[in-house]
Amino acid sequence: MQRSDSFRIVISKDIMSVDAKTVDRLAELARLEFSDEEKKEIQGDLNRILELIDKMSEVDTDGVEPLIYMTDEVASLREDIVKQQITQEEALKNAPDKDSDYIRVPKVLDK
């Protein structure tokens, strides 16, 4: 069994599983709220994902090159051309909160 302070993923016989405490911690970190029924459903989904990963680990990948790109096509790049679509005054005209030069937004991070 493997355990950390934040998460608990049980490993037995090479199969991992997620417990309810782990779902609660993930929800807390993601700032999400779930009903008990939703938590059970998410726990089941996460355990099915881990089972799939365990199943995929059985595949022999010796000699298989890692896939870096999905296609061999090369992306065509375009020149970056600066175009003034609207003036600063026009951009600020519909802003809900502004000062003389900038759009003001609410503070979202505390230091």
N, C-alpha and C positions, 0 to 999 in steps of 0.2 A: 504494500500500500504506500502511496506517495501522498504527502500532505504539505501544504504551505499555509501561511497565515491567511491569505486571501481566498484561496480556492482549494477545493478538495476533489480530486479526481481519483476514484478508486481503480487500481489496476490489479486484476486478478486473472491468472492464466492467460496473460497477454491480451486481455480485453479490458479496455478502459470504460468507465461509466461516470456520468455526472450525477451528483446528488442534488437534493433540493436546496441545500445551503449554497452550492455553487451557482445555481440559477438565481437565488436571492442576491448574491454578490454581483453577478453580471448585471442584473437589473439595476442595482444601486449604482454601479459604475457608469451605466448607460443612462442613468436618470429616467428609468422607465418604471411604470407601476403595472403589475399584473394581478389578476384574480388568482385564487388557488387553482382553479381549473386551467387557466392559461399557463400557470407555472408548470403544472403537470404535463401539459402538451409540449411546452418548450423543452422540458427535461427529456421527454420522449424523443423529440426531434434531435436534440443534441446527442443523445445516446445512439440514435440511428446513424448520425453523421460519423460518430466515432467507430461504429461497427463497420461502416463503409470504408473508412480509412484503414481499419484493421484488415478488411478483406482485400483492399488494394495492395497492402504490403505483401501479400502472398504472391503477387505477380513477379515473375523473373524479369528484371530490367537490366541484366548484365549485357553490356554492349550497346545499349540504347542511348543515343545522344540526348542530352537535355533539350527540351523544347524552349527556345527563347522567344521566337516570334511565331504567330499562328500561320502566317503566309510568307512566301519568299518575295512578295512585292515590296518595293521601296516606296515610301511615302513621298509624294511630290510636294515640295515646299514652295510657298509663294513669297514674294517680297513683302516685307512689312512696309506699308505705305501709310504715313500719318495723314489722316483726313480729319479736319475739324467739322464734326457733324452738327454739334450744338455749342453755343457759347456757354461760358461759366454762368452767366446771368440766367440763361434759359434753364440750365441744369438746376440751379438753386430755386427757380421760380415755384416749383411744386413741392419742394422739400418741406416736411412737416415742422422741422426745427433746424434753424441755420443761424450762422453769424454772417459777417460781411463776406467771407470767402469760402466757407466750408459748410457741409451738411453735418449737423450734430446728431450723434446717435447715443443711445443709453449705454452706460458703462456695463459691460457684461463679465469682466474678469476683475477679481479682487487681487491685489498684490499682497 
